[in-house]
Amino acid sequence: MEPQRQNENLETIRTRCFDRAANSFAQNLVDLDRYDELAGQIASANDATALQRIEQELPEPVAEIVPEVQVIEADRSSVRKEGKWVQSPRVLVRAVGSNVRLDLRSHMIESDQRMHLNLDADASNIRIIVPRDIDVIEQLESNRMSVFRAGRGDLATRGAIIITGTIARSNVRVRRRRVRRRKDDAHRRSLPY
């Protein structure tokens, strides 16, 4: 088999393994420590047989219980997510040398539930924008060269965002912003000016 074609097959299997591991984490079939261990094994595997062995060790997915995890990947790039982009209550962000901006205001207005945001960042800047009345629970593992800042918000009255994962040489900021609602068109037309 040609080396280039063999590399494509290896990367296809690697991507499938990453997806299955992320789905297993989203469905609570593996915990965070086991997921981190699996991600390290998948990333460092050099041949297809090692990846297939890892894939066989993964638990079978149970799709109807919990929705899949939404994965955002940024490798030396800028990623900006705004509007109604959230499709799952679990979001996994993998960033290496990147700038990532996640605006969660539209999602958190409509939802009074908890959202899990798992960060796997190295040498990245991550800005998370949330409404003022959302509780932010930080459970990150980081080294001394990483910074986590969460602005003060109003009394948490609706939902929560749980931020977990590992950051290295990264800067994570949670900005709290007021949610501006559209005024009713009829109300605007009735104003005298």
C-alpha positions in Angstrom: 0.0 0.0 0.0 1.3 3.5 -0.8 2.5 5.5 2.3 0.2 8.4 1.5 -2.9 6.2 1.3 -1.8 4.3 4.5 -1.6 7.7 6.3 -5.1 8.6 5.1 -6.5 5.4 6.5 -4.6 5.9 9.7 -6.1 9.4 10.1 -9.6 8.1 9.3 -9.3 5.5 12.0 -7.9 8.1 14.4 -10.8 10.5 13.8 -13.3 7.7 14.3 -11.6 6.8 17.6 -11.7 10.4 18.8 -15.4 10.7 17.9 -16.2 7.5 19.7 -14.2 8.5 22.8 -16.0 11.9 22.8 -19.4 10.3 22.5 -18.6 7.9 25.3 -17.6 10.9 27.5 -20.8 12.7 26.5 -22.9 9.7 27.4 -21.2 9.3 30.8 -19.8 5.9 29.8 -16.3 7.1 30.6 -15.2 9.7 33.1 -13.0 12.7 32.4 -9.7 11.0 33.5 -10.4 7.9 31.3 -11.3 10.2 28.4 -8.0 12.2 28.8 -6.1 8.8 28.9 -7.9 7.6 25.8 -7.2 10.9 23.9 -3.5 10.6 24.7 -3.4 7.0 23.5 -5.2 7.8 20.3 -3.0 10.8 19.6 0.2 8.9 20.1 -0.8 5.7 18.3 1.5 5.1 15.3 -0.3 2.3 13.4 -3.8 1.1 12.6 -3.7 -2.0 14.8 -3.0 0.1 17.9 -5.9 2.4 17.0 -8.2 -0.6 16.3 -7.3 -2.1 19.7 -8.2 1.2 21.4 -11.5 1.3 19.5 -12.4 -2.2 20.6 -11.8 -1.2 24.3 -14.3 1.7 24.0 -17.8 1.0 25.4 -20.6 0.7 22.9 -22.5 4.0 22.5 -26.1 4.4 23.8 -27.4 7.1 21.4 -30.9 7.4 22.8 -30.0 8.3 26.4 -27.8 11.4 26.0 -27.2 13.5 22.9 -23.7 13.5 21.3 -21.0 15.9 22.4 -20.4 18.8 20.1 -16.7 19.1 19.2 -15.0 22.4 18.2 -11.4 22.1 17.0 -9.0 24.9 16.4 -5.4 24.3 15.4 -3.4 27.6 15.1 -6.5 29.4 13.9 -9.4 31.7 15.1 -12.8 30.2 15.8 -15.8 32.4 16.6 -19.1 30.9 17.5 -22.1 33.3 17.8 -25.9 33.0 17.6 -27.7 29.7 18.0 -24.7 27.3 17.4 -25.1 25.1 20.4 -26.6 21.7 19.5 -25.8 19.7 22.6 -25.6 20.3 26.4 -22.0 19.0 26.2 -19.4 20.9 24.2 -15.7 19.8 23.8 -13.2 22.4 22.7 -9.8 21.4 21.5 -7.5 24.3 20.8 -3.8 24.5 20.1 -2.2 27.9 19.6 -5.6 29.4 18.7 -8.1 32.1 19.6 -11.6 30.8 20.4 -14.6 33.0 21.2 -17.8 31.2 22.3 -21.0 33.3 22.7 -23.4 31.3 24.8 -26.0 34.1 25.4 -28.5 32.8 22.8 -28.4 29.2 24.0 -28.6 30.1 27.7 -31.6 32.4 27.3 -33.7 29.5 26.1 -32.4 26.9 28.5 -32.5 26.7 32.3 -30.4 23.6 32.4 -26.7 22.9 33.0 -24.2 23.0 30.2 -20.9 21.1 30.3 -18.0 22.8 28.5 -14.8 20.7 28.4 -11.7 22.5 27.4 -8.5 20.9 26.1 -6.3 23.9 25.3 -2.6 24.5 24.8 -1.2 28.0 24.2 -4.6 29.4 23.4 -6.9 32.3 24.3 -10.5 31.3 25.0 -13.2 33.8 25.6 -16.6 32.6 26.8 -19.5 35.0 26.8 -22.5 34.2 29.1 -25.5 36.1 30.4 -25.1 37.8 33.8 -27.6 35.6 35.7 -25.9 32.2 34.8 -23.8 30.4 37.3 -20.2 29.5 36.2 -18.7 26.5 37.9 -14.9 26.1 37.1 -13.3 22.7 37.5 -10.2 23.2 35.3 -6.8 21.5 35.7 -4.1 24.0 34.7 -0.4 24.7 35.1 1.1 27.9 36.6 1.3 29.5 33.2 -2.4 29.4 32.6 -5.0 32.0 33.7 -8.7 31.6 34.4 -10.8 34.7 35.0 -14.5 34.8 35.5 -16.2 38.2 35.9 -18.7 38.8 38.6 -22.3 38.3 37.7 -25.7 38.8 39.1 -27.3 36.3 41.4 -27.6 33.1 39.5 -31.2 32.5 38.8 -31.1 30.2 35.8 -28.9 27.3 34.8 -25.2 26.9 35.0 -22.2 26.3 32.9 -19.7 23.7 34.2 -16.2 24.3 32.7 -13.9 21.3 33.0 -10.8 20.0 31.2 -7.1 20.8 31.0 -5.5 24.0 30.0 -1.7 24.6 29.5 -0.1 27.9 28.8 -3.6 29.3 28.0 -5.8 32.2 29.0 -9.5 31.5 29.6 -11.9 34.4 30.3 -15.5 34.3 31.1 -17.2 37.6 30.2 -20.7 38.3 31.5 -22.8 40.4 29.3 -26.4 41.7 29.4 -28.7 40.1 27.0 -30.4 42.6 24.8 -33.9 41.6 23.8 -35.6 42.9 20.7 -38.2 45.5 21.2 -41.6 44.8 19.8 -42.2 46.6 16.5 -45.7 47.7 17.6 -44.1 49.4 20.7 -41.6 51.2 18.5 -44.2 52.5 16.1 -46.3 53.9 19.0 -43.5 56.2 20.2 -44.1 59.9 19.4 -40.5 60.5 18.3 
